[in-house]
């Protein structure tokens, strides 16, 4: 007992307080994760999925909103319609209940084209013919049923300006023009759906379509249209021909469709009724496109709310996974906890170690999920030829969100580990 003879008494010996610095704490946390790599990877999957969905949702919402805004500006913001309110309300009915005349003038196309900012414009309406019999075959004789009739084909009238404003794409042939309009020629163009129903695929042989036995020469077939998609399922005849043969519209009033330059829609909506009916502009009502900002905001709110809820559920699942795995690790490492406590580790050191492990799991899952989310947005944008919009305020905090999820998930297991008594732990 030499150490006692030197005047050092046992009562004077004091145990130095144990310390667990940030470097040691990080090393212990990383060691705990590396010892069980498979479990650590499976535990991180929930956080990876949650953070990945979180980043992808916000970025895709911004990207798709921008794409919607672009498409809206190109099509919706360049379309103005003008409705015939007098005919639709029946205020212009003639004597004896005769159908009212259209409020639009005969030179509607010319007047609309004269407005600054108008690209094309014209009239269209549904021909007032009850249950027309439309067929590609002529009637066989009086009193016989016409074969090949198609009840699903709509019959519409349009001016050349309306066809141009529709931005039609021809699959075959040509469109009718002002010559056919002014002379009341019995010609027509068919939508792609109507042409298939009638069995007409080419127009170089000048096929004819019969409406209640009256022949109309098919000039062209429309394969696509930017406006008035119902035209693809119908037969369109010149407006002058329709007025001469069937009279003005009754059930569905005529409507002017105007293709305008971007930024001119509001001005054209104010000027069109006055330009068409300077004597009584109240007979016509122009409908400008809705505000694109309102549409984009609504779409962004709907998409964000729906998918952020999904991301929150994924994060909750990830947090539960981390909490469950950390709790299992506490139970499995009871002997290690007891040994550390016996060697001088304090309860807060034990709790900090497990809390650091869960936080590292969450942070690592957040980093991987952020990377996967960004890659997903870029891949989808490249595939769809979009411009990817990724806000730094969305991407940069994502790993911190993962670390916070891990921290909160590890609170209870860390508290339970800190309360473990050394003697009980060593007995297990």
Secondary structure, 3 states (H helix, E strand, C coil): CHHHHCCCCHHHCCCCCCCCCHHHHHHHHHHHHHHCHHHHHHHHHHHHHHHHHHHHHHHHHHHHHHHHHHHHHHCHHHEEEEEEHHHHHCCCCCHHHCCCCCCCCCCHHHHHHCCCCEEEEEEEEECCCCCCCEECCCCCCCCCCCCCCCCCCEEEEECHHHHHHCCEEEEEECCCCHHHHHHCCCEEEEEHHHHHHHCCCCCCCCCEEEECCEEEEEEEEEEEECCCHHHHHEEEEEHHHHHHHHCCCCCCCCEEEEEECCCCHHHHHHHHHHHHCCCCHHHEEEECCCCHHHHHHHHHHHHHHHHHHHHHHHHHHHHHHHHHHHHHHHHHCHHHHHHHHHCCCCHHHHHHHHHHHHHHHHHHHHHHHHHHHHHHHHHHHHHHCCCCCCCHHHHCCHHHHHHHHHHHHCHHHHHHHHCCCHHHHHHC
